[in-house]
């Protein structure tokens, strides 16, 4: 019944979805966005394993797995966004990259008729009921890889009903942690569910040491969400007063100008990264990253890294990257997205979790007074992450053993 209502809802929304898709296609100057979302792709995907990555973040998370798989297997990549497609094409120019069709039965059926894919691997949480059920009808193996599910979604009865029906159509659900596995099992899934590990441990970009930003002595607020920048104004001001620079990398770079306005409103020295001349940086300031792909360059030299989302409903962003570069990691209470990873880092002395903003202020005072050993916290974080190796091979071996991947 839930799937029936799901299909009724998307049919009712179809005029708006079509208008949105058309507008996006024109604004992005990419006609393939509209055509491919409507299922009009070539048959070049046939007999390939299709790896679906929703957007840029998922492409980055799956890149090591894709690198490993492409050596032995015929694969292609599907995405939902232009940023995801651009990133996939830059990383894998030799692979076919397409937009995944909209989840309407008629579109999905036509797309699968034209592109008889061998299997479908969905990275993380993209659950499309019609796509999964049509694949099952055609005996196309499907798997959710690095699977995670939002705790909030498990509180919504309508979504739970859809998830139960759709996920039962999957050949396998391969979870990134035992914590995620337990959440999936609450949906009544058991026979096709397994924990393998978090692929993001092995999907970290390696830094070019010659391409690091020419800035020293700074703290980093990474992947922040509103209103975290406002909540952290006290620490930002204290940092500048103590001759420490601040770098803010908002999760969505289109927020950068608003953050800059927030700093100006509060009489805090700030500048957008794209306008910065490091040679003229004569006094402590707030540097706001407003371009893609820059965040990772700032991990290596950061005194410590606060990872955003953890004081917002969105939930904490990627804590693995700063930990890999042996940086002390600070987070707020909402760690559900990386619950098991955060708990393990905390247990091993590489991460500090705060229940409220005021606690970070106290931590910052200890840091200024040199009452806390940040170097040791960073070393603990790096040691733990570097020890997490071999997860990609575990995924590839399992998928091959179960026949989801077949050799060229």
LOLUM-933879 format. One line per 8 residues: for each residue x, y, z of C-alpha. Coordinates in nm, 4 decimals, padded with zeros to 6 digits. Layout:
<rs>
X,Y,Z  ...
</rs>
This chain:
<rs>
00.0000,00.0000,00.0000  00.2858,00.2389,00.0852  00.4401,00.1856,-00.2593  00.1038,00.2581,-00.4212  00.0826,00.5922,-00.2408  00.4484,00.6596,-00.3233  00.3724,00.6225,-00.6944  00.0568,00.8345,-00.6661
00.2570,01.1097,-00.4967  00.5353,01.1181,-00.7552  00.2781,01.1196,-01.0370  00.1060,01.4181,-00.8766  00.4438,01.5887,-00.8409  00.5506,01.5092,-01.1975  00.4713,01.8564,-01.3460  00.6891,02.0211,-01.0813
00.9647,01.7617,-01.1205  00.9631,01.8120,-01.4982  00.9779,02.1915,-01.4628  01.2598,02.1625,-01.2083  01.4576,01.9186,-01.4236  01.4134,02.1391,-01.7304  01.5233,02.4490,-01.5406  01.8278,02.2694,-01.4001
01.9206,02.1431,-01.7427  01.9140,02.4964,-01.8869  02.0842,02.6636,-01.5894  02.3625,02.4047,-01.5966  02.3842,02.4210,-01.9768  02.3667,02.0435,-01.9776  02.0861,01.9020,-02.1908  02.1846,01.5491,-02.0901
02.0559,01.6232,-01.7381  01.6971,01.6389,-01.8612  01.7236,01.3708,-02.1288  01.8987,01.1151,-01.9108  01.6723,01.1799,-01.6121  01.3866,01.0936,-01.8466  01.5623,00.7709,-01.9426  01.7021,00.8715,-02.2812
02.0510,00.7233,-02.2715  02.2445,00.5152,-02.5203  02.2680,00.1407,-02.4740  02.6358,00.1695,-02.3812  02.5580,00.0575,-02.0240  02.4495,-00.2906,-02.1271  02.6226,-00.5865,-01.9626  02.7948,-00.3602,-01.7120
02.7750,-00.3273,-01.3362  02.6256,00.0161,-01.2659  02.7554,00.1943,-00.9572  02.5192,00.4681,-00.8418  02.6611,00.7643,-00.6473  02.4070,01.0342,-00.5688  02.6386,01.3339,-00.5799  02.9958,01.4572,-00.5449
03.0361,01.3300,-00.1881  02.9303,00.9777,-00.2795  03.1591,00.9744,-00.5831  03.4493,01.0673,-00.3560  03.3481,00.8029,-00.1046  03.3292,00.5290,-00.3676  03.6351,00.6249,-00.5728  03.8723,00.3684,-00.4267
03.6160,00.0927,-00.4803  03.5609,00.2083,-00.8406  03.9363,00.2230,-00.8995  03.9702,-00.1337,-00.7776  03.6700,-00.2683,-00.9699  03.7454,-00.1110,-01.3075  04.0661,-00.3150,-01.3388  03.8777,-00.6444,-01.3708
03.5117,-00.5657,-01.4344  03.3010,-00.3759,-01.6874  03.1436,-00.0935,-01.4885  02.9662,00.2376,-01.5396  02.8612,00.5143,-01.3019  02.5254,00.6837,-01.2498  02.4672,01.0046,-01.0536  02.1913,01.2502,-00.9658
02.3737,01.5833,-00.9862  02.5991,01.7746,-01.2225  02.8663,01.8132,-00.9531  02.8639,01.4354,-00.9115  02.8882,01.3795,-01.2862  03.1707,01.6309,-01.3277  03.3647,01.4730,-01.0435  03.3116,01.1194,-01.1751
03.4234,01.2202,-01.5246  03.7356,01.3903,-01.3897  03.8303,01.0862,-01.1816  03.7291,00.8216,-01.4368  03.7372,00.9681,-01.7898  03.7479,00.6184,-01.9363  03.4134,00.5157,-01.7797  03.0596,00.5908,-01.8936
02.8907,00.8357,-01.6523  02.5167,00.9066,-01.6784  02.2346,01.0593,-01.4786  02.0112,00.7999,-01.3145  01.6555,00.8113,-01.4530  01.3742,00.9453,-01.2380  01.1999,00.6761,-01.0345  00.8843,00.6420,-01.2455
00.7894,00.2896,-01.3491  00.7547,00.3689,-01.7187  01.0879,00.5545,-01.7276  01.2720,00.2863,-01.5308  01.1277,00.0059,-01.7457  01.2242,00.1771,-02.0708  01.5711,00.2524,-01.9375  01.6297,-00.1067,-01.8264
01.4936,-00.2392,-02.1570  01.7535,-00.0331,-02.3402  02.0331,-00.0796,-02.0856  02.0347,-00.4390,-01.9659  02.2802,-00.3827,-01.6835  02.4340,-00.6843,-01.5147  02.3964,-00.5458,-01.1640  02.3271,-00.2292,-00.9684
02.5401,-00.1128,-00.6747  02.4000,00.1834,-00.4797  02.6428,00.3751,-00.2595  02.5091,00.4569,00.0883  02.1431,00.5599,00.1186  01.9810,00.6061,-00.2223  01.6641,00.3973,-00.2053  01.4501,00.4102,-00.5214
01.1518,00.1712,-00.4869  01.0583,00.1316,-00.8540  01.4176,00.0900,-00.9663  01.4899,-00.1786,-00.7066  01.1685,-00.3681,-00.7706  01.2087,-00.3588,-01.1500  01.5646,-00.4908,-01.1134  01.4395,-00.7790,-00.9003
01.1740,-00.8689,-01.1603  01.4497,-00.8914,-01.4215  01.6877,-01.0895,-01.1987  01.9345,-00.8004,-01.1945  02.1403,-00.8295,-00.8767  02.1337,-00.5208,-00.6555  02.3289,-00.4206,-00.3477  02.3405,-00.1206,-00.1168
02.7115,-00.0732,-00.0419  02.8604,00.1206,00.2486  02.4988,00.1220,00.3605  02.3724,00.3665,00.6187  02.0276,00.4905,00.7069  01.9137,00.8065,00.8815  01.7915,00.7589,01.2347  01.5265,01.0236,01.1688
01.3878,00.8240,00.8757  01.3349,00.5259,01.1033  01.0878,00.7380,01.2985  00.8660,00.8021,00.9919  00.6085,00.5267,00.9429  00.5462,00.6022,00.5760  00.9180,00.5857,00.4914  00.9628,00.2697,00.6972
00.6912,00.0938,00.4941  00.8570,00.1968,00.1671  01.2035,00.1006,00.2895  01.0919,-00.2439,00.4049  00.9354,-00.3315,00.0690  01.2139,-00.1804,-00.1396  01.5100,-00.3156,00.0553  01.3701,-00.6673,00.0497
01.4167,-00.6468,-00.3271  01.7916,-00.6000,-00.2769  02.0211,-00.8959,-00.3145  02.2421,-00.7596,-00.0358  02.2714,-00.4684,00.2043  02.6375,-00.4255,00.2941  02.6646,-00.1907,00.5924  02.9504,00.0409,00.6805
02.9282,-00.0380,01.0530  02.7563,-00.2656,01.3003  02.5648,00.0377,01.4248  02.4095,00.0807,01.0778  02.3472,-00.2936,01.0544  02.1415,-00.2815,01.3742  01.9318,00.0055,01.2327  01.8611,-00.1899,00.9130
01.7641,-00.4945,01.1159  01.4963,-00.2848,01.2871  01.3259,-00.2867,00.9473  01.2933,-00.6640,00.9712  01.5798,-00.7344,00.7313  01.8136,-01.0206,00.8179  01.8975,-01.2733,00.5454  02.0599,-01.0321,00.3018
02.2366,-00.7955,00.5409  02.6038,-00.7902,00.6392  02.8601,-00.5483,00.7846  03.1821,-00.5151,00.5825  03.3170,-00.1735,00.6835  03.3362,00.1920,00.5857  03.4823,00.2493,00.2401  03.5568,00.6099,00.3332
03.8530,00.4881,00.5377  04.0247,00.4167,00.2048  03.8821,00.6939,-00.0136  04.0801,00.9879,00.1185  04.2508,01.2172,-00.1304  04.6282,01.2226,-00.0912  04.7664,01.5722,-00.0537  05.0225,01.7241,-00.2836
05.2680,01.8686,-00.0295  05.3678,02.1324,-00.2826  05.0090,02.2528,-00.3129  04.9267,02.3337,00.0494  04.7881,02.6817,00.1278  05.0483,02.9321,00.2416  04.9018,02.9860,00.5860  05.0132,02.8829,00.9335
04.8632,02.8811,01.2819  04.4942,02.8307,01.2158  04.1980,02.6306,01.3388  03.9589,02.4771,01.0875  03.5803,02.4590,01.0921  03.5050,02.1974,00.8275  03.1753,02.1298,00.6467  02.9734,02.3624,00.8672
02.5973,02.4037,00.8533  02.3829,02.6949,00.9645  02.3644,02.8094,01.2453  02.7005,02.6662,01.3529  02.9015,02.9669,01.2345  02.6831,03.1928,01.4500  02.7147,02.9613,01.7492  03.0943,02.9578,01.7152
03.1399,03.3356,01.6943  03.2828,03.3413,02.0469  03.5630,03.0998,01.9612  03.6257,03.2774,01.6312  03.6720,03.6114,01.8065  03.8914,03.4570,02.0786  04.1093,03.2916,01.8149  04.1801,03.6186,01.6379
04.2494,03.7906,01.9702  04.5112,03.5220,02.0365  04.6714,03.5673,01.6927  04.5234,03.2463,01.5532  04.3641,03.2442,01.2083  04.0315,03.0738,01.1440  03.9369,02.8844,00.8285  03.5687,02.8120,00.7672
03.4693,02.5636,00.4963  03.0876,02.5547,00.4749  02.9348,02.2288,00.3574  02.7646,02.4239,00.0788  02.9984,02.6828,-00.0692  02.7062,02.8977,-00.1860  02.6683,02.9980,00.1799  03.0165,03.1507,00.1902
02.9092,03.5079,00.1128  02.6415,03.5000,00.3817  02.9000,03.3788,00.6310  03.1269,03.6634,00.5262  02.8397,03.9078,00.5860  02.7900,03.7504,00.9301  03.1538,03.8196,01.0152  03.1336,04.1773,00.8898
02.8144,04.2327,01.0907  02.9969,04.1178,01.4032  03.3038,04.3309,01.3207  03.5253,04.0260,01.2659  03.8041,04.0473,01.0085  03.7227,03.8070,00.7245  03.7859,03.7405,00.3565  03.6707,03.4944,00.0918
03.9364,03.2424,-00.0084  03.9017,03.3273,-00.3785  03.9930,03.6898,-00.3007  04.2818,03.6157,-00.0669  04.6377,03.7225,-00.1305  04.8404,03.5322,00.1278  05.1253,03.7827,00.1003  04.8978,04.0553,00.2325
04.7738,03.8491,00.5257  04.9350,04.0631,00.7951  04.6939,04.0060,01.0804  04.4776,03.7162,01.2033  04.1609,03.6823,01.0008  03.8761,03.4481,00.9113  03.9243,03.2823,00.5718  03.5992,03.1539,00.4225
03.6372,02.8880,00.1542  03.4095,02.9682,-00.1395  03.5448,02.7283,-00.4048  03.5112,02.3523,-00.4509  03.7831,02.1028,-00.3657  03.9841,02.3224,-00.1295  03.8924,02.1824,00.2121  04.1274,01.8865,00.2102
04.4267,02.1165,00.1576  04.3641,02.2745,00.4970  04.3597,01.9588,00.7098  04.7334,01.8979,00.7249  04.8365,02.2148,00.9092  04.5232,02.2801,01.1173  04.5751,02.3049,01.4931  04.2465,02.1216,01.5375
03.9384,02.0556,01.3225  03.5791,02.1079,01.4264  03.3616,01.8970,01.1941  03.0305,02.0606,01.1140  02.6801,01.9232,01.1051  02.7259,01.7893,01.4559  02.5489,02.0889,01.6124  02.2761,02.0926,01.3466
01.9893,01.8569,01.2566  02.1891,01.7432,00.9494  02.4359,01.5403,01.1569  02.8144,01.5294,01.1556  03.0020,01.5323,00.8255  03.3131,01.3295,00.7382  03.5323,01.2885,01.0479  03.7615,01.0368,00.8800
03.9522,01.2822,00.6593  04.0867,01.5112,00.9351  04.1631,01.2085,01.1524  04.3622,01.0521,00.8683  04.5835,01.3604,00.8624  04.6431,01.3222,01.2363  04.4379,01.6240,01.3338  04.2481,01.6416,01.6657
03.8781,01.6109,01.5771  03.6057,01.8048,01.7598  03.2343,01.7313,01.7131  02.8997,01.8192,01.8653  02.6354,01.5750,01.9916  02.4760,01.4748,01.6581  02.7173,01.2021,01.5405  02.4647,00.9542,01.4017
02.6079,00.9682,01.0468  02.9437,00.8435,01.1772  02.8366,00.7021,01.5125  03.0571,00.3945,01.5366  03.3554,00.5718,01.3795  03.3229,00.8659,01.6215  03.2865,00.6377,01.9220  03.5954,00.4400,01.8247
03.8003,00.7564,01.7692  03.6818,00.8926,02.1033  03.7648,00.5683,02.2824  04.1153,00.5783,02.1359  04.1720,00.9407,02.2315  04.1541,01.0908,01.8824  03.8220,01.2760,01.9027  03.6468,01.4991,02.1538
03.2681,01.5155,02.1618  03.0824,01.8111,02.3135  02.7204,01.8152,02.4205  02.6850,02.1935,02.3919  02.8682,02.4911,02.2438  02.9691,02.6182,02.5872  03.1818,02.3070,02.6344  03.3868,02.3955,02.3249
03.4498,02.7386,02.4734  03.5930,02.5727,02.7852  03.8053,02.3454,02.5674  03.9347,02.6456,02.3781  04.0376,02.8147,02.7042  04.2346,02.5019,02.7991  04.3986,02.5049,02.4578  04.5001,02.8709,02.4939
04.6368,02.8003,02.8416  04.8236,02.4951,02.7029  04.6390,02.2626,02.9397  04.5637,02.0060,02.6688  04.7946,01.7964,02.4512  04.6556,01.8385,02.1007  04.9522,01.6669,01.9367  04.8781,01.3428,02.1197
04.5082,01.3586,02.0269  04.6020,01.4049,01.6624  04.8496,01.1173,01.6689  04.5853,00.8912,01.8234  04.3407,00.9819,01.5466  04.5891,00.9204,01.2643  04.7085,00.5901,01.4083  04.3543,00.4521,01.4229
04.2544,00.5553,01.0696  04.5740,00.4334,00.9052  04.5131,00.0946,01.0667  04.1864,00.0588,00.8770  04.3047,-00.1025,00.5551  04.1766,-00.3739,00.3249  03.8065,-00.2777,00.3338  03.7875,-00.2149,-00.0408
03.9210,-00.5623,-00.1144  03.6645,-00.7139,00.1232  03.3822,-00.5499,-00.0747  03.5190,-00.6505,-00.4147  03.5836,-01.0099,-00.3044  03.2351,-01.0440,-00.1563  03.0590,-00.8973,-00.4613  03.2546,-01.1275,-00.6928
03.1937,-01.4346,-00.4774  02.8180,-01.3684,-00.4760  02.8081,-01.3172,-00.8527  02.7166,-00.9485,-00.8378  03.0415,-00.8710,-01.0186  03.1537,-01.0846,-01.3099  03.4900,-01.0586,-01.4860  03.5318,-00.9035,-01.8295
</rs>
